[in-house]
Amino acid sequence: MKHVAVLYGGISAEREVSLNTGAQVIAALEKAGFRVSAIDVGHDLVSVINALSPVPDAVFNALHGRFGEDGTIQAVLDWLNIPYTHSGVRASALAMDKAAAKAVFAAAGLPVAPHRIIELSELLDDDPLPRPYVVKPVNEGSSVGVSIVKPGDNHRAEIARGWQFGPTAMVEQYIPGRELTVCVLGDRALAVTEILPAEGFYDYHAKYAQGGSRHEIPARISPAVSDSAKEISLAAHRALGCRGASRADFRYDEETGRLILLEVNTQPGMTATSLLPEQAAYCGMDFPALCSWMIGEAACRV
């Protein structure tokens, strides 16, 4: 019986999501026959390292956000020579840094929206891009801190004054249209899902609240657009150097035909409302089988 340690919780803004992910992963791995140690990660790194003794055969990284999917915990596990799920240090760090990731995507010829990295004082003073545009943290996930500034809005300065995500922000041209996502397992793009938020845009609430959004799988788009989204997702996965699972998010403007890659998530959610388990199930892989596959792909120093 393989011994797997599940790291979950963490100290990022996404702690509650990670606790939910971890609980479901623990149950799935136990159902699949693994011996599981659950490790709730807090601020004390020494206690986390101590909890990894005796050394498990593999770590399932169920952490989200900073320190969990930005290369930090990956580097610790590399140092300890313990195989772990999902991407390694370099791919995790690149994907979490939105500016670095977009540079990689652009160099690979993948479609990204016009964007800038700005000081918050610039947002306070004036519009840094023509409206509408999106303001987002450079190093957060799950749409934490994301706002849309539209024509006629008067909350630009309010966003700047209430900013809690460091001295800079990314501003990006707003792409109208439909929200699409594609999950990748290894060298296979699974499916294209359209995300239909109950209200507003696909923010943190829409991602994780019950009834916050509806998923349509497969998305009702043409075969050509579906194939293109899958091809771009695989290309982005490879360009970043990802391994295991990833998820690519898109905006698709039907009127113009633009399909824009927004970002790649190297730690896709594994909650009841998450897209990766849903797409895997659509392709015939239940949740315990998905978690087992991830353990089978666990590695370090890659």
Buried (B, 14 or more C-beta within 10 A) or exposed (E): EBEBBBBBBBBBBBBEBBBBBBBBBBBBBBBBEBEBBBBBBEEEBEEBEEBBEEEBBBBBBBBBBBBBBBBBBBBBBBEBEBBBBBBBBBBBBBBBBBBBBBEBBEEBEBBBBEBBEBEBEBBBEEEBBEBBBBBBBBBBBBBBBBBBBEEEEEEBEEBBEEBEBEEBBBBBBBBEBBBBBBBBBBEEBBBBBBBBBEEEBBBBBBBBEEEBBEBBBBBEBEEEBBEBBBEBBBBBBBBBBBBBBBBBBBBBEEEEEBBBBBBBBBBBBBBEBBBBBBBBBBBEBBBBBBBBBBBEBBBBEB
